[in-house]
Structure formats: structure tokens, C-alpha cells
Amino acid sequence: MISILPTAFIFIAAALMLGLLPKGHIRGVILLITPILAAWQVWNLPVGIYMQVEFVGQTLDMMRVDKLSRIFGLIFCLAAFLGNLYAWHVRDFIQQIAALLYAGAAIGAVFAGDLITLFFYWEGTALASVFLIWARRTEGSYHTGMRYLIIQITSGVILLAGTALLYRETGSITFERMTLSSLGTWLIFLSFGMKCAFPLLHNWLQDSYPAATITGTVILSAFTTKLAVYALARGFAGTELLIYIGAVMTLFPIFFAEIENDLRRVLAYSLNNQLGFMVVGIGVGTEMAINGTASHAFAHILYKALLFMSVGAVMLRTGTSKASELGGLCRTMPRTAIFCLVGAASISAFPLFSGFVTKSLIMDETANQHYPIIWAILVFASAGVLSHSGIKIPYFTFFGHDSGLRPKEAPIHMQIAMGFTAFLCIFIGIYPDPLYALLPYDVAYKPYTMSHVIGQLQLLCFALLAFVVLMRTGIHPPEIRAVNLDVDWIYRRLIPTLYIIIHAKVVNAFLLFEVVANTLVQVVIKSLYRLHGPETGVSRMRGVGAMVMWVAILLGIALTASYF
Amino acid sequence: MDLNKPNGTDEFSTLGKTLCWFTKTENANKIFLVLAVFCLALFLADFTYHKHGHFHIEEIPGFYGIYGFFMFTALILVAKVLRLLIKRPENYYGSKAIDNEEYPTDQLEQGSK
């Protein structure tokens, strides 16, 4: 059975079956069993290509299993399981279906061996995931979902265009390593970059993730961007441009995250920053760097989900995720606070937590390959991660000033989901060998060396010290209710405003033209009337005798002329 | 902690009370002191082993600490300036964004302890 069904189809079949089942726990069980079944299949499939299908003269590889696709397939299954466990209380059919199809599409894309299959699943992730935003069922989320969908679908269309050009050029649609040498590969690169939230193409992420439902955001955070990371690692490993793109990605979101009030948007900026590390790893492109990217994606999906879960639990209980409205919740939500701290420590890469054993692979390899400035940026960005995800999220939610809110602790299934995710974050941090064994290439790396541990602790603790000093001196910016402009201002504000202005100008121009044209036509009609009207010279009635006389005169002239 | 708040500390769970310790003003100095001592210890630890970094700059004792401290401070200061430039009221994007709307209450499970 194993080799006859692509993993994605397990999710699609489960989604189809879900509607036939009664509401309630049975559906919840299906949502949990499906990713386990899928993970079991992925785990047991040997490396190879399965499920080749003929489609309009092309061979589609539905299941290409190798070590790179396998690790992404496995973490996607794990993320789907944890997300669905966290969403156990949700009875919204739309969200349940969307979660299954979204995970299925992402996994299908990971195992796609050719660009056409990739395209179908690529658009599948866009279509399925937007319902997690719309499921909030407010006007704001509807518009945000629309913006999200337009950008995601555009990314897919560009991918298809690139594939067509590449096929014309090489005669192949196989999804393999490419170089940026033709318009086709550039388009594919751009398409991946849109989903990967490259600088200037990034804003859909911060716009849409905070607009999804509480559980929807947890699920969204795992798939789309990491699928793009996988696609870049598969298609563009070693493309030097990615090093610089990645470095910028690690850098700019930390400033925005610092002053953002909505904690789920802070996490979206932080997600963007973490993607930067992975993109740098892909750009460096050595075996160790790709290992770093794959392992960091794995660890990142877990701690990022954990952070979104803890903020989501707070939102479920208080109705808000705004830092300015929260604070001091550790009194009544202490377990959620501790899970959040584990996530914060993991993303900040404290020793013994997952980020430490994965991010350092990328950073060390960047140094090994002699990119000193990039390395310095990554070290700075690591301190920046501590600032917004390590400190800001837990501090302003659970500690800090007392907001007076006394919400109940998170529901038990959310605690289980967070507890299990937190356990995995710590487990990977303490014992990284099983994760290293899953990586695409052999790992000969020891994260726990004296200089590495001390160096990292110094970086983080001194940054923490700086935070305390800045808080005590009142320099640290306070959390205030506001929105901050970003690139999305261009298409959310500038272009609509320009449209209104230009529209008004065009309408005015047309009105003016109409007036001028009308006047002109009237003048022409009037002058014609003056010439040819009943009272005027041209159309005056004349007697027949006068005409005969004129004809006779003309004849006379003609005769006279013919004699000479 | 503000004692006028509806719930006293007694009603919190043991874990809640433990974490609550960190939020009390009178403990802030202790936390600061412990952190400062720990940082000093980390700085001194740099002299106890042979550092083998990729770049010469890593061999400066306390390099990571100094870099972390100053870059963090710089980050906060730059972010403050950035805020002056890009901060807008919460209803800036109007009804086409979620910033200014409440999360639907039927999707929440609110409740006080």
C-alpha cells in the first residue's frame, strides 16, 4: 500500500472523509491520526521516486523521496499533528478541512519531483491556507485574506511561467538544481522568494498571520515559508545572491519587531528573521550549510509553533494579543508562561535548547566560508532575536507590569500540545544526534564546545543585561497601541490613493474633452446650417428659366472656345 | 504588586506564585545583581580556556559580551527612531485590517481565574 499512494493523498482522503463523520471528537481524532499515518509512511519509504504519472506528454514524479524531502516531510507531519492537537477544541469544519488540505498540499509539494506537480501543490497551499484567515469571519480578516491570496496565487503563476520558459529552453520539467542564467530560472527564483518572504516581498506574512484565527496562525506558521525554504534549498543551493538576501532578512525584521504592539505580528517578523538564517545557509550551499538550513527549519517550526501557541492561548483567554493590553499573566497562566519561555529560549538559541544546536551550523559554516560581514550580521541578528522573541514576547505578556487581567490557564489540550512541543525543543537541544541523523548529509559537528557555549551565553546574557539597563533607565520603547508602516503601505495605501487621484484626473479630463467636443460639434452644425439651411444662399430655390439661361451661356462659351 | 487588584497572591497556584516573584519591584534589584554577576563570570571565563574562533576578533576576551551589549542597545535606539517615522494610529488602515477590530468573542473561551 505504501508505494501506491502519495503522502499528500492521505491528507486529501482524510479531508474528504471528514465531512461524512459526525461533528465532535471523532473528527478531532481523524485530524490527529492523519499526520501520524503520513509520518509513518514517510519514515518507512526508502529513497527513490514513486508514483510516476503521465500528464499531457510529461512524466510527473508525485513522490521523490530523498533525505532532503524526507526531513521536511516529517517535520510537516509533526507540525500538522501538533497544530491539530492544539486546535482540538475547534469545531469549525472549514478550519479542520483547511488544516488537513494545507498540510497535505505542503507535503505534496515537498515530495514533488517535477515543477508541474510542484505548481499544483504550490497553489494548493495558497487556496487551502487562506480559509484559516477567513475563518475569523470579520471584515478585516476578509480583506487581509484577499491580499494574502492575491500574492500567493501570483507566486504560483510566476512559478508556472518560469516552468514554461525553462521547459522551452531545456526540454525538462524536473525540479532539480538550477542556476540564475535565464528568465525562466529567475522567475522560478522570484516565485520561491515571494513565498519565502524575501525583503520587499515579505509583507504578506506580517499582514496575514496575525489576521488568522488563534489556531489557524499556529498552522500557518509551519508550512508556506518552510516549503519555500525547501524549494530554494532544492533548486538554488549555493546561489551566492541568497547569502546577501538572507542577511538582509535576518536584519530588518528585528527593528520592526521591536516596536510592534501585536505580539502575533512580532512573531511574524521574528519568523521572517529566522527564515533569513535559513536562506543564508542555502546561499552558502555547502553540505554543512544545507544541513544547517534543514535542521534549523526543523527546530524553527517547533519553537515558532510553540510561541504562537502560547500567545494564542493568551488570546483565547483574554481576547487580545496586544502587548499594550497584556502583562503579568504568569500569576494565573503559569504553565503557558513556562512553555512560552521554553520557546523563547529555543529561538534565542540558549544552550540546551533547540535553536542552539541548529543555528550554529549555519553560522559556523558562514564563518568557515569566510563571510566575515555576513557572520557579524548574523551574530547581531541573534541578539535581535533575543530582543523581540526571547524577551519581548514572554516579558510583556506574562511578566512586566500587571495588567490586572486574571485569565484562566489554557485549556488542557492546548497545554498538552504546548508541553509536547516544549519537550521536543529541549530534547533536540540536549540530544541533537537523532535530528542530525535525519539531515541530508553526514554531520560531524559538535555544538557543545567550551568556546561556543561561553560565547553564545555571553552574547545573550550581555544583551539581556542591556535590556535590563534600558528598562531601568526608561530608554526602552514602551508598548503602545499603534500600527507601523511597512512595505505593504505601498499597495494598501499609496496605490489606492494614487488610483483615486488618477481616477479623478482622468474623469475630469474626459468631462473637459466632452465639453470641448460638444462645443466643436455645435459650431460645425451651426455653420453648416448657416450655409445649407433653408434660408441660406446655397439651398435657395431658383427658377428653371434661370438655369436654362446659364446652360445656354455655358454652351455658348464652349462653342466659342472650340472655334479657336 | 498592586494589592487593590481583585485577586490576592494567595489564590494563585504554587507555580503562579513562584513566577510572580520575578515581577515584584523589590526583587528587581536582586535579579539585576544576579544577572550582572553572571555576566561578569562569563566574561572572566574567557580567560580560562583557549579560544579558537574563525576570526581574530573572536579572540578578544569578552568579545561576544561586548558585541551583544552594544549591538542590543543600538538596536533599541534605532528602533526608537524608526518608530518616530512609521508609527500610525491603530485605525490607519480602517476596516480593511484587523488592527482596529475585536477578535470575535464567539471564538474565544474567556474566563477569569
Contacts between the chains, C-beta under 8 A, distances in Angstrom:
chain1	res1	chain2	res2	distance
A	89	B	109	7.3
A	136	B	98	7.5
A	136	B	103	7.6
A	136	B	104	6.6
A	136	B	107	7.3
A	137	B	104	6.2
A	138	B	98	6.7
A	138	B	101	5.5
A	138	B	104	6.2
A	139	B	95	5.1
A	139	B	96	7.6
A	139	B	101	7.3
A	140	B	95	6.4
A	140	B	96	6.7
A	140	B	97	5.2
A	140	B	98	3.8
A	140	B	99	7.5
A	140	B	100	7.5
A	140	B	101	4.9
A	141	B	98	5.8
A	143	B	95	7.6
A	143	B	96	4.1
A	143	B	97	7.1
A	144	B	96	7.7
A	144	B	97	6.5
A	144	B	98	6.2
A	207	B	97	8.0
A	210	B	98	6.6
A	211	B	97	7.7
A	211	B	98	4.5
A	213	B	107	6.5
A	214	B	103	7.9
A	214	B	107	7.1
A	254	B	75	6.3
A	255	B	75	6.9
A	255	B	78	6.0
A	255	B	79	4.9
A	255	B	82	5.4
A	256	B	82	7.5
A	258	B	75	6.6
A	258	B	76	6.7
A	258	B	79	3.8
A	259	B	79	5.1
A	259	B	80	7.6
A	259	B	82	6.4
A	259	B	83	4.3
A	259	B	86	8.0
A	259	B	87	7.4
A	262	B	99	7.2
A	315	B	103	6.6
A	315	B	108	7.7
A	316	B	108	5.8
A	316	B	109	5.4
A	316	B	110	7.8
A	317	B	108	7.6
A	317	B	109	6.9
A	317	B	110	6.0
A	317	B	111	6.9
A	318	B	110	6.9
A	319	B	102	6.8
A	319	B	103	5.2
A	319	B	105	6.8
A	319	B	108	5.3
A	319	B	110	6.1
A	320	B	103	7.0
A	328	B	23	6.0
A	330	B	16	6.5
A	330	B	19	3.9
A	330	B	20	6.4
A	330	B	22	7.5
A	330	B	23	6.8
A	331	B	7	7.7
A	331	B	9	7.6
A	331	B	12	4.9
A	331	B	16	4.8
A	331	B	17	7.9
A	331	B	19	7.3
A	331	B	20	5.3
A	332	B	7	7.9
A	332	B	12	6.4
A	332	B	16	6.1
A	332	B	112	7.9
A	332	B	113	4.2
A	334	B	12	7.7
A	334	B	13	6.2
A	334	B	15	3.9
A	334	B	16	4.3
A	334	B	18	7.5
A	334	B	19	5.1
A	335	B	15	6.8
A	337	B	19	5.8
A	338	B	15	7.5
A	338	B	19	7.7
A	364	B	54	7.5
A	367	B	53	7.7
A	367	B	54	3.6
A	367	B	55	6.7
A	368	B	54	6.5
A	372	B	55	5.8
A	375	B	54	7.4
A	375	B	55	7.3
A	379	B	64	7.5
A	379	B	67	6.5
A	379	B	71	8.0
A	380	B	67	7.6
A	380	B	71	4.7
A	380	B	75	7.7
A	383	B	67	7.7
A	383	B	68	4.9
A	383	B	71	5.3
A	383	B	72	5.1
A	383	B	75	7.1
A	384	B	71	8.0
A	384	B	72	7.8
A	384	B	75	5.6
A	386	B	72	7.6
A	387	B	72	6.2
A	387	B	75	6.1
A	387	B	76	7.4
A	398	B	19	7.2
A	399	B	19	7.7
A	399	B	22	5.9
A	399	B	23	5.1
A	400	B	23	7.3
A	402	B	1	6.3
A	402	B	2	6.0
A	402	B	5	6.7
A	402	B	23	7.0
A	404	B	2	7.7
A	404	B	5	5.5
A	404	B	6	7.8
A	406	B	5	7.8
A	406	B	6	6.9
A	406	B	7	5.3
A	406	B	112	4.9
A	406	B	113	4.8
A	407	B	110	7.1
A	407	B	111	7.0
A	407	B	112	6.5
A	407	B	113	6.8
A	408	B	111	4.7
A	408	B	112	6.8
A	408	B	113	5.5
A	409	B	113	7.6
A	411	B	109	6.7
A	450	B	49	4.8
A	451	B	49	6.8
A	451	B	51	4.9
A	451	B	52	6.1
A	451	B	53	6.7
A	451	B	58	7.9
A	454	B	42	6.3
A	454	B	45	5.3
A	454	B	46	6.5
A	454	B	49	7.6
A	454	B	64	7.9
A	455	B	53	7.7
A	455	B	58	7.3
A	455	B	63	7.7
A	455	B	64	4.4
A	456	B	64	7.2
A	457	B	42	5.5
A	458	B	39	7.7
A	458	B	42	4.8
A	458	B	43	7.0
A	458	B	46	7.5
A	458	B	62	6.6
A	458	B	63	7.9
A	458	B	64	4.0
A	458	B	65	3.9
A	458	B	68	6.5
A	459	B	64	4.2
A	459	B	65	7.0
A	459	B	67	6.8
A	459	B	68	4.0
A	460	B	68	6.8
A	461	B	35	6.8
A	461	B	38	6.0
A	461	B	39	5.1
A	461	B	42	5.9
A	461	B	65	7.3
A	461	B	68	7.7
A	462	B	39	5.6
A	462	B	42	7.8
A	462	B	64	7.4
A	462	B	65	3.9
A	462	B	66	7.2
A	462	B	68	4.1
A	462	B	69	4.2
A	462	B	72	7.6
A	463	B	68	4.2
A	463	B	69	6.6
A	463	B	71	7.7
A	463	B	72	4.0
A	464	B	35	6.3
A	465	B	35	5.7
A	465	B	36	6.5
A	465	B	39	5.3
A	465	B	69	6.4
A	466	B	68	7.3
A	466	B	69	4.8
A	466	B	70	7.8
A	466	B	72	4.1
A	466	B	73	5.0
A	466	B	76	7.8
A	467	B	72	6.7
A	468	B	31	7.6
A	468	B	32	5.5
A	468	B	35	6.3
A	469	B	73	8.0
A	470	B	73	6.7
A	470	B	76	5.6
A	472	B	28	7.8
A	472	B	32	7.3
A	475	B	76	6.8
A	475	B	77	7.6
A	475	B	80	7.8
A	476	B	76	6.0
A	477	B	76	7.0
A	477	B	79	6.4
A	477	B	80	5.1
A	477	B	83	6.1
A	480	B	87	7.9
A	481	B	90	5.1
A	482	B	87	4.9
A	482	B	88	6.4
A	482	B	89	6.6
A	482	B	90	6.0
A	483	B	87	7.9
A	483	B	88	5.3
A	483	B	89	7.4
A	483	B	90	5.8
A	483	B	92	5.2
A	483	B	93	6.9
A	483	B	97	7.5
A	483	B	99	5.0
A	484	B	83	7.1
A	484	B	86	4.6
A	484	B	87	6.0
A	484	B	88	7.1
A	485	B	86	4.2
A	485	B	88	6.1
A	486	B	86	7.4
A	492	B	93	6.0
A	492	B	96	7.3
A	492	B	97	7.8
A	493	B	93	7.4
